[in-house]
Each structure stands twice: as C-alpha cells, then as structure tokens.
Amino acid sequence: MLEKIKNEGYYYGALLYAFLIPFHQKLATLVLIAWAILSIFSFKKSDTHKNWCWAVLPIFYLLYFIGCFTAETPYFGFLETKLSFLIFPLLFFLHSYTAPQRMNMLKVFIFGLLGAGLLCFIFSCYRSIEIQEGSLYFRANVLGGKGFIEAILYGGNYFFGNYFSIFHQTVYYALYLCSGIAILLFYPKLFSEKSRRCILLIFTLFIFLISNKASFIALGMLFIFRLTIMKISSSKKMIGLIVIFGMMAVFVLMNPRTKEAVKKVTAGELKINKNARYGFTTRILTWDAAWSLIKEKPILGYGAGETQLKLNGVYKEKEYQHPLKETYNAHNLWLQTWLENGILSLLLLVGIFALLFQKSIKNKEYQSFFLALVLLVIINTFFESMFNRFSGVSFFSFLVCFILSISRGEIAKK
C-alpha cells in the first residue's frame, strides 16, 4: 500500500481534488495541500513535465508581491489567497499525467458536481420543512410577507440563488456546472448515452435554480458552439439554432429573476441607479467606480490592499449605497486586475488567455473542448473578480495548468 502511494499518490490527490472542487472551498484547500504533499512524496525526476508557459501564473503572483511596495498601504493577504498561482504550476511540473488519468479527473469532477448539487437540493428541502402544532408545512420562502415568486426576485427562496448554492457563491458553482456540461457535450463517451443525457438535464436544472445570469449566457453559448461544430447539414443547424434560442427564451422567462432583468433591459432601466441592489444594475455601479479610479492611476494601480479602500471611497462619494454597504469589488476581473496591479498585470492576463486560445486551437483532437472551457471563463471574467476568492483563483489556475500541460495525443479522442 505504501509503495502504491509512493508511486501514484499524486494521481489520487488529483482525483480527490477534482471531486471536491464543487464542495466547500475550505475542504478543497485541505485536499489541495494533501495533493501537494503526495506529489512531493511520490516525486521522480523522470516524471517532471517542463513547460515555460506555466511561468505566467508565478509572474502574476510576483506582480501582486511588487504591488505591496508600490501601494500606499502594504497588504500581504494575497500571499494566501493567490497561492494557487504557485501551487498548481508546481503540481503539474512535478508529474506528467497520462491520458486515462486526465480523463478520470474530468469524470470524478462530474461526480463531484452531482454530489454537491444533490446536497444543495436536499438541504433546501430540509430547510423548507417546518413543524407547527403537530402539522408539517413546506415553506421555501425566506423573506416574510412576500409571495413565492417575489421571494425569488429578492433572493429569499431556499431553492434559488445564494440560498440554494450552499458551498460556493452562485457565480462559481454555475461556472463549475457549465464546465461539467462542456465535458459532457464534447466528451460524450465518458458516460453511457442515457447517463450523459440524464446528467445534462440535472446540471441544467441546477443552473436554473442557481439563477446566475452570466451562467445563462454561458449555457446558451455552449449549446450553440456544440451545434456549429456538428457534422450535419446547414438546414439542420438552422433548425437546431431555432430550437436552442426557443429553449433559452423559455428558460429565461420561466425564471423570475432573469425575467425581471429582461424587463429592465427592454424598459431601458440598466443605467446608473445609486440605490440599485440587485443584478446588472449593481454591477454598473461597481464598474463605474472602478473606471473612475483607473483613469486616475492607470500605470501602477493601487495594490491589492488599497484597491478596496479606494473603491469604498468612490462608492461613498457617489452615494452608491449598496456597494458601499457590502464592500463590493469591481465585479469584473479585467477592471479589478488593472486596479490592483496596473497595466502590466492587465497585459499579462491578456497574454494568459492568448496562450490558452493558442494551445486550444493548435491541438485539433481536443480543440473544441478547450475552446469551450476558455470561453466559459472569459464570460465569467466580465461579471466577477475571479481572483478575489479561492473558488475562482484555484479553478482558474487548475484550468490553465491542465490545458497548458497537455501534449498532443495525451487525451483520448472523442
């Protein structure tokens, strides 16, 4: 047993991490540490996988370190929150993962998503059950005095939004689910056809319950992308597009929160509203505040610690009440990166995505799958500062290293 751990411990650590990504971030952190220990314990010089492209993540970490000395208020909290920029390149350097090992990592990730989603659903049911005077009641509403639909709109229903997604913020769990859907769409042979369709349906339902608007955009993109690369006639593709857009319309209109967002767009209400508290209207406030600061200091930025203080100052000055109360970041990775470390970090981020696109396009056998994953992440970067939470920075680092470390032929063909 000890010999098996010594020889393949790194692989079991990778599998365990892939399975637990959808669960609580503290649990994933502990498993990541265990994976690192197992990788070091089972290290063999002949197994190393040298790739200079991985240097982009440690360089990102270095820019955060330098930013501590250029900022007015030094902040070293990034040493822990951004540690994934160092750990994952090391893990994928110490060992080369074979095609079957990589495919199993994707497979257990799907199982992890299923397990986490089912626990969220079970927990929502449990919290909705009440016993009063010997009678059993089912009340999913969290906010008193509001109906079922109204409670959903204001984030007060156990089966929707943050109350449903108990392990991660909705944006991150939705990103994980969309990544799982990409795996199922572009690697159908991982599961039997019946199981694959069943899991696709379940994941789509989970995304509906999470009610993250960016995930709806990403989900539609995934199905359209899959349709466009299918080897079928143009007429069938056109019919497929009509079906997809029709399903997306039903999907959006059936969800109260997205339906409300559509009403705001059609009514021209997506504009600066100082009292905004939900959805895109709040993000407009954070983007406006971030851009105001960038224009004042575009070269060096403000440093990781100073950035939030500066944003809070702008919120207060412009009377953006809800972002100030909740101390919101820029809610946009590009703006947040520019704010924290200046133009160099922004250019490096562009370079990372350029590398990912180049690697995806260059390797034909898994081109579509990787392109789908990269596009998913890009969509989320416009609505969330992914590097401000472990859920985001760890998944991004894992994805970058997973893609950049693959040599041609390492993943089994579809």
C-alpha positions in Angstrom: 0.0 0.0 0.0 2.8 2.4 0.9 4.6 1.6 -2.3 1.4 2.3 -4.3 1.0 5.7 -2.6 4.7 6.4 -3.2 4.3 5.7 -6.9 0.8 7.0 -7.6 -0.1 9.2 -4.6 0.0 12.4 -6.7 -2.7 10.9 -9.0 -5.0 10.0 -6.1 -4.5 13.5 -4.7 -5.5 15.0 -8.1 -8.6 12.8 -8.3 -9.7 13.8 -4.8 -9.2 17.5 -5.5 -11.2 17.2 -8.8 -14.0 15.5 -7.0 -14.1 18.1 -4.1 -13.8 21.3 -6.2 -17.6 21.8 -6.2 -17.8 21.3 -2.4 -16.8 23.8 0.3 -13.6 25.8 -0.5 -12.0 25.0 2.9 -12.3 21.3 2.2 -10.9 21.8 -1.3 -8.0 23.8 0.3 -7.1 20.9 2.7 -7.2 18.4 -0.2 -5.0 20.7 -2.3 -2.4 20.7 0.5 -2.7 16.9 0.6 -2.3 16.7 -3.1 0.9 18.8 -2.9 2.3 16.6 -0.1 1.5 13.4 -2.0 3.1 14.9 -5.2 6.3 15.7 -3.3 6.3 12.3 -1.6 6.0 10.4 -5.0 8.3 12.8 -6.9 10.6 11.3 -9.5 12.9 13.4 -11.6 12.0 11.5 -14.7 8.3 12.3 -14.3 8.7 16.1 -14.4 6.8 18.0 -17.1 8.7 21.0 -18.1 6.7 23.8 -19.7 7.8 27.5 -19.7 4.2 28.6 -20.3 3.4 27.9 -16.7 5.6 30.8 -15.7 2.7 33.2 -16.4 1.0 32.3 -13.2 4.0 32.8 -10.9 4.7 36.1 -12.7 1.2 37.1 -11.8 1.9 36.2 -8.2 5.2 38.3 -8.4 3.2 41.3 -9.6 1.0 41.1 -6.6 4.1 41.0 -4.4 5.6 44.0 -6.1 2.3 45.8 -5.7 2.6 45.6 -2.0 5.6 48.0 -2.1 4.1 50.5 -4.6 0.8 50.8 -2.8 0.2 53.4 -0.1 -1.0 50.7 2.3 1.1 47.4 2.1 -1.1 44.3 2.1 0.3 40.8 2.2 -3.0 38.9 2.4 -2.5 37.9 -1.2 0.2 35.5 -0.1 -2.5 33.1 1.0 -5.4 34.0 -1.4 -3.3 33.9 -4.5 -1.2 30.9 -3.6 -2.8 28.8 -6.3 -0.7 30.8 -8.8 2.3 28.9 -7.4 0.9 25.6 -6.2 -0.8 24.4 -9.5 2.3 25.1 -11.7 4.3 23.1 -9.2 1.9 20.2 -9.1 1.8 19.9 -12.9 5.6 20.3 -13.1 6.3 17.5 -10.6 4.4 14.9 -12.5 3.1 14.2 -16.1 -0.5 12.9 -16.1 -1.4 10.3 -18.6 -4.5 10.4 -20.9 -6.5 8.0 -18.8 -5.5 9.8 -15.6 -6.7 13.1 -17.1 -10.0 11.7 -18.3 -10.6 10.2 -14.8 -10.0 13.6 -13.3 -12.8 15.0 -15.6 -15.0 12.1 -14.7 -14.8 12.5 -10.9 -15.3 16.2 -11.4 -18.7 15.4 -12.9 -19.5 13.1 -9.9 -18.4 15.9 -7.5 -20.8 18.3 -9.2 -23.6 15.8 -9.0 -22.9 15.2 -5.3 -22.7 18.9 -4.4 -25.8 19.7 -6.3 -27.9 16.9 -4.7 -26.7 18.0 -1.3 -27.8 21.6 -2.1 -31.2 20.3 -3.1 -31.6 18.1 -0.1 -30.6 20.9 2.2 -33.1 23.2 0.6 -35.8 20.7 1.2 -34.8 20.3 4.8 -34.7 24.0 5.5 -38.2 24.4 3.9 -39.9 21.9 6.2 -41.5 23.2 9.3 -43.5 21.6 12.1 -46.1 23.8 13.8 -48.6 22.5 16.3 -48.1 18.9 15.2 -48.6 19.8 11.4 -46.0 19.5 8.7 -45.5 22.6 6.5 -43.4 23.2 3.4 -42.3 26.9 3.2 -39.5 27.7 0.8 -39.7 31.4 1.4 -37.0 33.0 3.5 -38.4 36.6 3.4 -41.6 37.1 5.5 -44.5 38.9 3.9 -43.6 38.0 0.3 -45.0 35.5 -2.1 -43.1 32.6 -3.6 -42.2 34.5 -6.8 -41.5 37.8 -5.1 -39.2 36.0 -2.7 -37.2 34.6 -5.6 -36.8 38.1 -7.1 -35.3 39.4 -3.8 -33.1 36.3 -3.1 -35.3 35.0 -0.4 -36.2 31.4 -1.5 -34.3 28.3 -0.4 -34.4 26.8 -3.9 -33.0 29.8 -5.8 -29.8 31.8 -5.8 -27.5 32.0 -2.8 -29.8 30.0 -0.5 -29.6 27.1 -2.9 -25.8 27.2 -3.6 -24.6 26.5 -0.1 -21.0 25.7 -0.9 -20.0 28.5 -3.2 -21.2 31.8 -4.4 -23.6 31.3 -7.3 -21.3 32.6 -10.0 -18.6 30.0 -9.2 -20.9 27.0 -8.8 -22.6 28.0 -12.0 -19.2 28.1 -13.7 -18.4 24.7 -12.4 -21.7 23.3 -13.7 -21.2 24.9 -17.1 -17.7 23.3 -17.2 -19.3 19.9 -16.4 -21.8 20.4 -19.2 -18.9 21.2 -21.6 -17.3 17.9 -20.6 -20.5 16.0 -21.2 -21.1 17.7 -24.6 -17.6 17.4 -26.0 -16.6 14.1 -24.4 -19.8 12.0 -24.6 -18.1 8.7 -24.3 -17.2 9.3 -20.7 -20.6 8.0 -19.8 -23.3 6.0 -21.4 -25.7 8.0 -23.6 -28.6 7.5 -21.2 -26.5 8.6 -18.2 -25.0 11.5 -20.1 -28.4 12.9 -21.1 -29.7 12.5 -17.5 -26.7 14.3 -16.0 -27.0 17.1 -18.6 -30.6 17.6 -17.6 -29.8 17.7 -13.9 -27.0 20.2 -14.4 -29.2 22.4 -16.5 -31.8 22.3 -13.7 -29.2 23.2 -11.1 -28.2 26.2 -13.2 -31.8 27.3 -13.4 -32.1 27.1 -9.6 -28.8 29.0 -9.1 -30.3 31.8 -11.2 -26.9 33.4 -12.1 -27.4 35.4 -15.3 -23.9 35.0 -16.6 -24.4 31.2 -16.5 -27.4 31.5 -18.7 -25.3 33.3 -21.3 -22.6 30.7 -20.9 -25.0 27.8 -21.2 -26.5 29.2 -24.4 -23.1 29.7 -25.8 -22.1 26.1 -25.0 -25.1 24.5 -26.9 -24.7 26.9 -29.9 -21.0 26.1 -30.1 -21.6 22.4 -29.9 -24.2 22.7 -32.7 -22.0 24.7 -35.0 -19.2 22.1 -35.0 -21.5 19.1 -35.6 -21.2 17.5 -38.9 -24.7 18.0 -40.1 -26.4 19.9 -42.9 -26.8 23.7 -42.7 -30.6 23.3 -42.6 -30.4 21.0 -39.6 -28.1 23.5 -37.9 -30.6 26.3 -38.5 -33.4 24.3 -37.1 -31.1 23.4 -34.1 -30.4 27.1 -33.5 -34.1 28.0 -33.6 -34.7 25.2 -31.0 -31.8 26.4 -28.8 -33.0 30.1 -28.9 -36.5 29.0 -28.2 -35.4 26.9 -25.2 -33.3 29.8 -24.0 -36.3 32.1 -24.2 -38.4 29.7 -22.2 -35.6 29.1 -19.8 -35.2 32.8 -19.1 -38.9 33.7 -19.0 -39.6 30.8 -16.6 -37.0 32.1 -14.2 -38.4 35.1 -12.2 -35.0 36.8 -11.7 -33.9 36.7 -15.3 -37.4 37.6 -16.4 -37.2 40.7 -14.3 -33.8 41.5 -15.7 -35.2 41.3 -19.3 -37.9 43.7 -18.3 -35.3 46.2 -17.1 -33.3 45.9 -20.3 -36.4 46.4 -22.6 -37.5 49.3 -20.4 -34.1 50.9 -20.6 -33.6 50.8 -16.9 -30.0 49.4 -17.0 -28.3 52.7 -16.1 -26.7 54.4 -13.2 -29.1 54.0 -10.3 -27.5 54.9 -7.0 -30.0 52.9 -5.0 -29.6 49.7 -7.1 -29.3 46.5 -5.0 -29.5 43.6 -7.4 -28.1 42.1 -10.7 -26.6 44.1 -13.5 -27.8 47.4 -12.1 -25.5 47.0 -9.1 -22.6 45.9 -11.3 -22.9 49.0 -13.4 -22.2 51.0 -10.2 -19.1 48.9 -9.4 -17.8 49.2 -13.0 -18.4 52.9 -13.0 -16.5 53.3 -9.7 -13.6 51.1 -10.9 -13.2 53.0 -14.2 -13.1 56.3 -12.3 -10.2 55.0 -10.3 -8.4 53.5 -13.2 -8.4 56.8 -15.1 -6.5 58.4 -12.1 -3.8 55.8 -11.8 -3.7 53.5 -14.9 0.0 52.5 -14.9 0.8 51.1 -11.4 -2.6 50.6 -10.0 -3.4 50.8 -6.2 -2.2 47.5 -4.9 -4.3 44.6 -3.6 -4.9 46.1 -0.2 -5.5 49.7 -1.2 -7.9 48.9 -4.0 -11.0 48.1 -1.9 -10.4 51.2 0.3 -10.3 53.3 -2.9 -13.5 51.7 -4.2 -15.3 52.3 -1.0 -14.3 55.9 -1.1 -15.8 56.3 -4.6 -18.9 54.5 -3.5 -19.3 56.9 -0.6 -18.5 60.0 -2.8 -21.0 58.9 -5.5 -23.6 57.7 -2.9 -23.6 54.1 -4.2 -25.2 52.8 -1.0 -25.4 49.1 -1.6 -21.9 48.5 -3.0 -20.5 50.6 -0.1 -22.6 48.6 2.5 -21.5 45.2 1.0 -17.9 46.4 0.2 -18.2 45.2 -3.4 -15.1 44.8 -5.5 -15.1 45.8 -9.2 -17.1 42.6 -10.2 -15.0 42.4 -13.3 -11.7 40.6 -13.5 -10.2 42.9 -16.1 -11.1 46.0 -14.1 -10.1 44.5 -10.8 -6.7 43.3 -12.2 -6.0 46.7 -13.7 -6.9 48.4 -10.4 -4.8 46.2 -8.2 -1.6 45.9 -10.3 -1.8 48.4 -13.2 -1.4 47.9 -16.9 1.3 45.2 -16.7 -1.0 42.8 -14.9 -3.8 43.5 -17.4 -1.4 42.8 -20.3 -0.3 39.6 -18.6 -3.9 38.5 -18.2 -4.5 39.1 -21.9 -1.3 37.0 -22.5 -2.6 34.1 -20.4 -5.9 33.9 -22.4 -3.9 34.2 -25.7 -1.8 31.2 -24.6 -4.9 29.2 -23.8 -6.5 30.0 -27.1 -3.3 29.2 -28.9 -3.0 25.8 -27.1 -6.6 25.0 -27.7 -6.6 25.8 -31.5 -3.2 24.2 -32.1 -4.3 20.7 -30.8 -7.1 19.5 -33.0 -8.1 16.4 -31.1 -9.4 18.4 -28.1 -9.7 21.8 -29.7 -13.5 22.3 -29.2 -13.5 21.2 -25.6 -10.7 23.6 -24.5 -12.1 26.5 -26.5 -15.5 25.9 -24.8 -13.8 26.0 -21.3 -11.8 29.1 -22.1 -14.9 30.9 -23.4 -16.8 30.0 -20.3 -14.1 31.5 -18.1 -13.9 34.7 -20.3 -17.7 35.2 -19.9 -17.4 35.0 -16.2 -14.4 37.4 -16.1 -16.7 40.2 -17.2 -19.1 39.7 -14.3 -16.9 38.6 -11.4 -13.4 39.4 -10.0 -12.4 35.7 -10.0 -9.0 36.2 -8.3 -10.6 37.6 -5.1 -11.9 34.3 -3.9 -10.3 30.8 -3.6 -13.2 29.4 -5.6 -12.2 31.5 -8.6 -8.4 31.7 -8.4 -8.0 27.9 -7.7 -10.3 26.8 -10.6 -8.6 29.3 -13.0 -5.1 28.1 -12.0 -6.1 24.4 -12.3 -7.7 25.0 -15.7 -4.7 27.0 -17.0 -2.2 24.3 -15.9 -4.5 21.4 -17.1 -4.6 22.9 -20.6 -1.0 24.2 -20.9 0.4 20.9 -19.7 -1.2 18.6 -22.2 0.9 17.3 -25.1 -0.6 16.2 -28.3 -2.3 12.9 -28.0 -2.5 12.9 -24.2 -6.3 12.9 -24.1 -8.2 10.1 -25.7 -10.1 11.0 -28.8 -13.9 11.6 -28.6 
